[in-house]
Amino acid sequence: MILQSLVKYYEILANDEDSNIPKLGYGKVNVSYAVNLSLEGEPLNIIPLKISAQRGKKMVEIPQSMEVPEQEKKAGIGAKSNFLCENASYVFGVDNKGKPERAKACFEAFKQLHLQILKDVNNATAQAVVNYVSRWDVDHALEHPALAEYLDEILSGANFVFKINGGEFVHQNPEIRQAWETYKSNLDNTNTMQCLVTGQESPIARLHPSIKGVRGAQSVGGSLVSFNERAYESYGREKEQGLNAPVSEYATFAYTTVLNYLLADSAHKLNLGDATIVFWAESPKKIYQDFMTLYLNGGTVNNGENLVQDEAAAREIKSVFEKIKQGKPIGDLSDIFDQETNFYILAISPNAARLAVRFFFANFFGEFVKKVGRHYEDLRIEKQYPTEPDIFSLWRVLNETVSPMSKDKAASPLLAGAVLKAIITGTQYPAGLYNSIMLRIKAEKEISYYKASIIKAYLSRNTKEFKEVLTMALNEQSENSAYILGRLFAVLEKAQLDANPGISATIKDRYFTSACATPSSVFPVLLRLTQHHISKADYGHTSDRRIGDLLEKMDIANNPFPANLSLEQQGVFILGYYHQRNAFYQKNNKKSEAKE
């Protein structure tokens, strides 16, 4: 299903005139330099091809992505050259690894490949390359003046292409491209089987090209399909790699090319835990990806910097978020979207030289929009401060599970994946999310807007017995004992603050955890302490009245304080505390606005 979806998307992009996806036999490679040759094949100089790019707050020089002849899968220790795009070991026969004999073998493989492919190409560009590989002196390569200026970069492993007299790139010459395509089509491949992806009898790829761009994976890339141990191989397929799961050369090229294309697009991929997430629609239009990138990130990407280009997608996101903010149903999107377009979300994690699929989901685009929208609706709660966002990203949710004192700020990879799966499938949130938030609250003694939102969302989706208190703001009519106890604790804290303005530590710092878990052991003590605070405060009678109202609502004479609260009830306690404390804050805000 995954490979079939990727192949189909490749074909959609390949048939789109505006797409720059590589065609069959070619691939995107990061290239740093061009070797500028004369028509006689003499290196004139090295031309830098790096481009400037924004990385965080800095501008850095990075290699340029270019479409070049398809790269070989280099397995093992033998010299195996690519055509017209290689590193210094192959192009010049030199390296900094202390293995001169291997570097010479690499150049010899480079030379023989180019002589074989270009032997029948009768033009000056091809002849210049033939002259170069035939005349280049490997033994004195490092002494050549053309290499002197960039010698360190040359030995660093950067990729090189060729130019002729500072003009045409050799790999873009039409006759040379034709020679390459003829060579590729004539390669011997006797392994013809039924392809598991296309269902057709086709030549089967023994090795699959590497997938690059997965965070944490090896720089050379990793494989989705590979077999290198007897334990993984089928009977009669020993040491035959990809023949254990036959995928045609065409399907292999298509799925690896389009997956590398998706992973190279930093504006349309997400990093979550140890997983790199890409998504695509069965459409050549980028607007579906633009919308989903913004949607999953709460409206922004890359730490607040919006890289998404489609203004229509941004307007649609603004409209959807405004509806969520107002508590209205999302409804249908505008006509620029086909909500029944198939949409796919794929998460990949590194696993040594291989890649592991963390999860893969397929659904209609409109269904994914509704599922993610429900997540944002579940999170809705009254803000603590006006500057806080109405909608916040999944990254912000996961960040609340991590200790602010921790050196590693990344959330658990397993938790991150489980939370995203719950969001995009509309299923229950993982218990690990709720438990992590409760642990952070008890450790930090602070209930932020974000943590309260997560507790409300978890209880809304995972339980059915607390609906009356899972509201945006304070529900004064609720008779839920845990909720009332949370409200009571907030009132007691307010009484202490009124009696001691500017106090640095309140009853929350000492008693909150135990009051939340075992109310009967704490509240009698707090109520006695509060009488002292009430007597000192200017408006102590107000706090006294509030306390009396809450105790009456609980009918404390007939229903003593509970000995303990379950973990879910503790979450309700926290919401009661948050709502009541926020109600005090909102009243102060309104008073300030009235004075102004």
C-alpha positions in Angstrom: 0.0 0.0 0.0 2.8 2.4 0.9 4.9 1.8 -2.2 1.8 1.7 -4.5 0.7 5.1 -3.1 4.2 6.6 -3.7 4.4 5.2 -7.2 1.0 6.7 -8.1 2.1 10.1 -6.7 5.3 9.9 -8.7 3.3 9.3 -11.9 1.0 12.3 -11.0 4.0 14.6 -10.6 5.8 13.2 -13.7 2.8 14.1 -15.9 2.6 17.6 -14.5 4.4 20.2 -16.5 5.1 22.4 -13.5 6.7 19.6 -11.5 10.5 19.3 -11.3 10.5 15.7 -10.2 13.3 13.7 -11.9 12.3 11.6 -14.8 13.2 7.9 -15.1 16.9 7.4 -15.0 17.7 10.6 -13.2 17.7 11.8 -9.6 18.2 14.8 -7.3 21.7 15.1 -5.8 23.3 17.8 -3.7 26.2 19.2 -5.7 28.8 21.6 -4.4 31.2 22.2 -7.3 31.6 22.0 -11.0 34.9 21.0 -12.7 35.3 23.5 -15.6 36.9 21.7 -18.6 38.4 23.1 -21.8 37.4 21.4 -25.0 40.7 19.5 -24.8 39.6 18.1 -21.4 42.0 20.2 -19.3 40.6 21.3 -15.9 40.5 25.1 -16.0 39.2 25.8 -12.5 36.7 24.7 -9.9 33.3 26.6 -9.9 31.4 26.8 -6.6 27.8 25.8 -6.9 26.7 26.3 -3.3 23.7 28.5 -2.6 22.8 30.6 0.4 20.0 29.3 2.7 18.4 30.4 6.0 19.1 28.0 8.8 17.5 29.3 12.0 18.8 32.8 12.3 21.9 32.3 10.2 22.5 32.4 6.4 24.7 29.4 5.4 26.1 28.0 2.2 24.6 24.6 1.3 25.1 22.4 -1.8 22.7 22.9 -4.7 20.1 20.3 -5.5 20.5 19.2 -9.2 19.0 16.6 -11.4 21.8 14.3 -12.6 21.9 10.7 -13.9 20.6 8.3 -11.4 23.1 7.4 -8.6 24.2 3.9 -8.0 23.5 2.0 -4.8 27.0 1.5 -3.5 26.9 -1.7 -1.4 30.2 -3.4 -0.4 33.7 -2.2 -0.7 34.2 -2.3 -4.5 34.6 0.8 -6.7 31.3 1.6 -8.4 31.0 4.9 -10.2 28.1 7.2 -11.0 27.9 9.0 -14.3 28.9 12.7 -14.5 28.4 13.3 -10.8 30.8 12.0 -8.2 33.1 12.8 -5.3 36.8 13.5 -5.5 37.8 9.8 -5.1 36.2 9.1 -8.5 36.6 12.4 -10.3 40.2 13.0 -9.4 41.4 9.8 -7.9 42.3 11.4 -4.5 41.0 11.3 -1.0 42.0 12.1 2.6 41.5 8.6 3.9 45.0 7.4 3.5 44.0 4.8 0.9 45.6 6.0 -2.4 45.2 2.6 -4.1 41.5 2.6 -3.5 41.2 6.2 -4.8 43.0 5.1 -8.0 40.6 2.2 -8.4 37.7 4.6 -8.0 39.0 6.9 -10.7 39.6 3.9 -13.0 35.9 2.8 -12.5 34.9 6.4 -13.3 37.1 6.4 -16.4 35.8 3.1 -17.8 32.1 4.0 -17.3 32.5 7.3 -19.1 34.4 5.9 -22.0 31.8 3.1 -22.4 28.8 5.5 -22.4 30.3 8.3 -24.4 32.2 6.3 -27.0 29.6 6.8 -29.7 28.6 10.4 -28.8 30.0 12.6 -31.5 30.0 16.1 -30.1 32.6 18.4 -28.5 31.1 18.2 -25.0 31.3 14.4 -24.8 34.8 14.5 -26.4 36.0 16.9 -23.7 35.0 14.5 -21.0 36.6 11.6 -22.8 39.8 13.6 -23.1 39.7 14.4 -19.4 39.4 10.9 -18.2 41.9 9.6 -20.7 44.6 12.2 -19.9 44.1 12.9 -16.2 47.3 12.1 -14.1 46.1 10.7 -10.9 49.6 10.5 -9.4 50.0 14.3 -9.7 46.4 15.3 -9.2 46.9 17.3 -6.0 49.6 19.4 -7.7 47.2 20.6 -10.4 46.7 24.4 -10.1 42.9 24.2 -10.8 42.5 22.2 -7.6 44.6 24.4 -5.3 42.0 26.9 -4.2 39.4 24.3 -3.1 41.7 21.5 -2.0 40.2 21.1 1.4 36.6 21.1 0.1 37.6 18.7 -2.7 38.8 16.1 -0.1 35.8 16.6 2.1 33.5 14.3 0.1 31.6 16.9 -1.9 29.9 16.0 -5.2 31.2 17.4 -8.5 29.6 17.8 -11.9 31.2 19.1 -15.2 31.0 22.3 -17.2 32.6 23.1 -20.5 34.4 26.5 -20.8 32.1 27.9 -18.0 29.0 27.3 -20.0 26.9 24.2 -20.5 26.6 21.6 -17.8 27.7 18.3 -19.3 24.9 16.3 -17.8 22.4 18.6 -19.4 23.6 18.0 -23.0 20.8 16.3 -25.0 23.0 13.9 -26.8 24.8 12.8 -23.7 21.4 12.4 -21.9 20.3 10.1 -24.7 23.5 8.1 -24.5 22.9 7.6 -20.7 19.3 6.6 -21.2 20.3 4.0 -23.9 23.0 2.7 -21.6 20.5 2.3 -18.7 17.9 0.5 -20.9 20.5 -2.0 -22.2 21.8 -3.1 -18.8 21.6 -6.8 -18.4 18.9 -7.8 -15.9 17.7 -11.4 -16.1 15.7 -11.2 -12.9 12.2 -10.8 -14.5 9.4 -11.5 -12.1 5.9 -10.2 -11.2 6.3 -6.8 -9.4 4.5 -6.6 -6.1 3.7 -3.0 -6.7 2.5 -2.8 -10.4 1.5 -6.5 -10.8 3.4 -6.7 -14.1 6.2 -9.0 -15.2 9.2 -6.7 -15.2 12.9 -6.6 -14.4 13.3 -6.7 -10.7 15.6 -4.3 -8.7 18.1 -6.2 -6.6 19.1 -3.1 -4.7 16.9 -0.2 -3.9 18.3 3.4 -3.9 18.8 5.1 -0.5 16.2 7.3 1.1 17.8 10.6 2.4 16.4 13.4 4.5 15.2 11.4 7.5 16.4 13.1 10.7 18.8 10.9 12.6 19.5 8.5 9.8 22.9 8.0 8.2 24.0 10.8 6.0 24.3 8.4 3.0 20.7 7.5 3.5 18.8 4.3 4.4 16.8 1.6 2.8 13.1 0.8 3.2 13.6 -2.6 1.4 16.7 -4.6 1.9 17.8 -8.1 3.0 21.3 -9.0 4.0 21.0 -12.0 6.4 19.9 -15.5 5.9 17.2 -15.1 8.6 15.4 -12.6 6.5 15.6 -14.4 3.2 13.1 -16.7 1.5 14.1 -20.2 0.4 16.1 -20.1 -2.8 16.7 -16.4 -2.5 19.9 -16.5 -0.4 22.1 -13.4 -0.9 19.7 -12.0 -3.5 18.6 -8.9 -1.6 15.5 -7.3 -3.2 14.5 -10.4 -5.0 13.0 -11.6 -1.7 10.3 -8.9 -2.1 10.3 -8.4 -5.9 9.7 -4.7 -6.9 10.3 -3.7 -10.5 13.1 -1.4 -11.4 10.5 1.2 -12.5 8.5 1.0 -9.3 11.7 1.1 -7.2 12.9 4.2 -9.1 9.4 5.8 -8.8 8.9 5.3 -5.0 12.4 6.2 -4.0 12.5 9.3 -6.2 9.2 10.7 -5.0 10.0 9.9 -1.3 13.3 11.7 -1.6 11.5 14.5 -3.3 9.1 14.8 -0.3 11.8 14.5 2.3 13.9 17.2 0.5 11.0 19.7 0.9 11.6 21.3 4.3 8.4 23.4 4.1 6.2 20.3 3.9 7.6 17.8 6.4 7.4 17.5 10.1 9.9 16.2 12.7 8.2 14.7 15.7 10.1 12.7 18.2 12.4 10.4 16.2 10.0 10.3 13.2 10.1 12.4 10.1 6.6 12.8 8.7 5.7 13.5 5.1 2.2 13.8 3.5 0.8 14.1 0.0 -2.5 14.1 -1.9 -3.3 12.4 -5.2 -3.0 15.8 -6.9 -0.1 17.8 -8.4 -1.4 20.9 -6.4 0.8 21.8 -3.5 -2.1 23.5 -1.7 -3.1 20.3 0.0 0.4 20.0 1.6 0.5 23.7 2.4 -2.8 23.4 4.2 -1.9 20.3 6.2 1.5 21.7 7.1 -0.1 24.8 8.6 -3.0 22.8 10.1 -0.8 20.4 12.1 1.5 23.2 13.2 -1.2 25.5 14.6 -0.8 27.9 11.7 3.0 28.3 11.6 6.0 26.1 10.7 9.7 26.2 11.6 9.4 27.8 15.0 6.9 30.5 13.9 8.4 31.2 10.5 5.8 30.6 7.8 7.5 29.0 4.7 4.2 28.0 3.0 3.7 29.9 -0.2 0.1 29.4 -1.1 -2.0 32.3 0.2 -5.2 30.5 -0.4 -4.1 27.8 2.0 -3.2 30.3 4.6 -6.6 32.1 4.2 -8.4 28.7 4.5 -6.5 27.9 7.7 -7.4 31.3 9.2 -11.1 30.6 8.4 -11.0 27.1 10.0 -9.2 28.3 13.1 -11.6 31.2 13.5 -14.5 28.7 13.5 -12.8 26.5 16.1 -12.1 29.6 18.2 -15.7 30.5 18.2 -16.9 27.0 18.9 -18.5 26.6 15.5 -18.4 23.4 13.4 -15.6 23.4 10.7 -18.0 22.4 8.0 -16.8 22.0 4.4 -13.7 23.7 3.1 -13.9 26.1 0.1 -14.2 24.9 -3.5 -10.4 25.1 -4.0 -10.2 21.7 -2.2 -11.6 18.4 -3.3 -12.4 16.9 0.1 -12.6 13.4 -1.4 -9.0 13.5 -2.7 -7.0 10.6 -1.3 -4.5 11.9 1.2 -1.6 10.0 2.8 0.5 10.6 6.0 3.8 8.6 6.4 6.1 8.6 9.4 9.6 7.2 9.0 12.3 6.6 11.7 16.0 5.8 11.4 17.1 2.3 12.2 20.9 1.9 11.5 21.3 1.5 7.8 17.6 0.9 7.3 14.4 3.0 7.8 11.4 1.9 9.9 7.9 2.9 9.1 6.4 4.4 12.3 2.9 4.6 10.8 1.1 5.1 7.5 -2.5 6.4 7.2 -4.6 6.9 4.1 -8.0 8.6 4.0 -9.9 11.4 2.2 -8.4 14.8 2.7 -11.7 16.1 4.2 -11.7 13.3 6.8 -8.2 14.2 8.0 -9.3 17.8 8.3 -12.2 16.9 10.5 -10.1 14.6 12.6 -7.4 17.2 13.3 -10.2 19.8 13.8 -11.7 17.7 16.5 -8.4 17.7 18.3 -8.2 21.4 18.4 -11.9 21.6 19.6 -11.0 19.2 22.4 -8.2 21.5 23.5 -10.3 24.6 23.7 -10.3 26.2 27.1 -10.3 29.7 28.4 -6.8 31.3 28.2 -4.9 32.4 31.2 -3.4 35.4 29.4 -4.6 37.3 26.3 -1.2 36.8 24.6 -1.6 33.0 24.6 -2.6 31.4 21.2 -6.1 30.2 20.7 -4.7 27.3 18.6 -1.3 25.7 19.4 0.7 23.0 17.7 1.3 19.3 18.4 4.9 20.3 19.2 3.6 22.6 22.0 1.5 19.7 23.4 4.4 17.3 23.5 6.7 20.0 25.0 4.5 20.2 28.1 5.4 16.6 28.9 9.1 17.4 29.2 10.8 18.9 32.3 12.0 22.4 31.8 15.2 21.4 33.7 15.9 18.5 31.3 18.9 18.9 28.9 17.0 16.8 26.3 13.9 18.8 25.3 12.6 16.1 23.0 9.5 14.3 24.0 9.4 10.5 24.1 9.4 9.2 20.4 6.8 6.6 21.2 4.5 9.1 22.9 4.9 11.6 20.0 3.9 8.9 17.5 1.0 7.7 19.6 -0.4 11.2 20.1 -0.2 12.1 16.4 -1.9 8.8 15.5 -4.7 9.6 18.0 -5.1 13.0 16.4 -5.3 12.0 12.7 -7.4 8.9 13.4 -9.8 10.5 15.9 -9.2 7.8 18.5 -8.4 8.1 22.2 -5.3 9.9 23.3 -2.6 7.6 24.8 -2.7 7.3 28.6 1.0 8.2 28.6 0.2 11.8 27.5 -2.2 12.3 30.5 0.2 10.6 33.0 3.1 12.8 31.8 1.1 16.0 32.2 0.0 15.0 35.7 3.6 14.2 36.7 4.8 17.6 35.4 2.0 19.5 37.3 2.8 17.7 40.5 6.5 18.3 40.1 6.3 22.0 39.0 3.2 23.0 41.1 2.0 25.1 38.2 -1.1 24.6 36.0 -0.5 26.5 32.7 -3.0 27.1 29.9 -1.4 24.4 27.8 -1.5 21.7 30.6 -5.1 22.5 31.4 -6.0 22.3 27.7 -4.4 18.9 27.4 -6.1 17.5 30.6 -9.5 18.8 29.2 -8.8 17.2 25.8 -7.8 13.9 27.3 -10.8 13.6 29.6 -13.2 14.8 26.9 -12.1 12.1 24.5 -11.2 9.3 26.8 -14.0 9.4 29.5 -17.7 9.9 29.6 -18.4 10.8 33.2 -17.1 14.3 33.5 -18.8 16.1 30.6 -20.4 18.8 32.8 -16.9 20.2 33.9 -15.1 19.8 30.6 -16.1 23.3 29.6 -14.3 26.3 28.3 -14.6 28.3 31.5 -15.9 28.0 35.1 -19.1 26.0 35.6 -20.5 27.3 38.9 -23.5 24.9 38.7 -21.4 21.7 38.7 -21.8 19.5 41.7 -18.9 17.2 40.9 -17.0 16.9 44.2 -13.5 16.8 42.6 -14.2 19.9 40.5 -15.6 21.7 43.6 -12.5 20.7 45.6 -10.3 22.2 42.9 -12.3 25.4 43.0 -12.1 25.5 46.8 -8.3 25.2 46.7 -8.2 28.2 44.4 -10.4 30.2 46.8 -8.2 29.3 49.7 -5.1 30.3 47.8 -6.8 33.6 46.9 -7.6 34.3 50.5 -3.9 33.8 51.4 -2.8 36.1 48.6 -5.3 38.8 49.8 -3.9 38.6 53.3 -0.3 38.6 52.2 0.2 40.6 49.0 3.4 39.8 47.2 4.0 36.5 49.0 6.5 34.4 47.1 5.1 30.9 48.0 1.5 30.0 48.6 -0.3 26.9 49.8 -0.1 25.6 46.3 3.6 25.1 46.6 3.3 23.0 49.7 -0.1 21.4 49.7 -1.3 21.1 46.0 -0.2 17.6 45.3 -1.5 16.1 48.5 -4.8 18.1 48.3 -5.3 16.8 44.7 -4.7 13.1 45.7 -5.8 12.8 49.3 -8.3 15.7 50.1 -9.4 14.5 53.5 -5.8 14.7 54.9 -5.3 18.3 53.7 -8.4 20.4 53.4 -9.3 20.4 57.2 -5.8 21.8 57.8 -6.2 24.4 55.0 -9.6 25.5 56.2 -8.3 26.2 59.7 -5.3 28.1 58.2 -7.6 30.1 56.0 -9.5 31.6 59.0 -6.3 33.3 60.0 -5.9 34.7 56.4 -9.6 35.9 56.3 -9.1 37.8 59.5 -6.1 39.7 58.1 -7.5 40.5 54.6 -9.4 43.7 53.8 -12.0 41.8 52.0 -11.8 38.5 54.0 -15.6 38.3 54.2 -15.7 37.8 50.4 -13.5 34.7 50.6 -15.4 33.5 53.6 -18.6 33.6 51.7 -17.1 31.8 48.7 -15.8 29.1 50.9 -19.1 28.7 52.6 -20.9 28.4 49.2 -18.6 25.7 48.0 -18.8 23.7 51.2 -22.6 23.9 51.1 -22.6 22.7 47.5 -20.5 19.7 48.5 -22.9 19.1 51.5 -19.8 18.6 53.6 -21.8 17.7 56.7 -23.2 14.5 55.0 -20.4 13.9 52.5 -17.0 14.3 54.2 -13.9 15.1 52.1 -13.0 12.0 50.1 -10.0 10.0 51.3 -8.5 9.9 47.8 -9.2 10.8 44.2 -8.6 8.6 41.1 -6.2 9.9 38.5 -9.0 11.1 36.3 -10.7 12.8 39.3 -7.4 14.5 40.0 -7.5 15.9 36.5 -11.0 17.2 37.2 -9.7 18.8 40.4 -7.0 20.6 38.4 -9.6 21.9 35.9 -11.7 23.2 38.8 -8.6 25.0 40.2 -7.7 26.4 36.8 -11.2 27.5 36.0 -11.7 29.2 39.4 -8.3 30.9 39.4 -8.9 32.1 35.9 -12.3 33.5 36.9 -10.5 35.7 39.4 -8.1 36.8 36.7 -10.8 37.5 34.2 -12.7 39.7 36.8 -9.6 41.7 37.4 -9.1 42.2 33.7 -12.7 43.5 33.3 -12.2 45.9 36.2 -9.0 47.2 34.6 -10.8 47.7 31.3 -13.7 49.5 33.0 -11.3 51.9 34.7 -9.5 52.6 31.4 
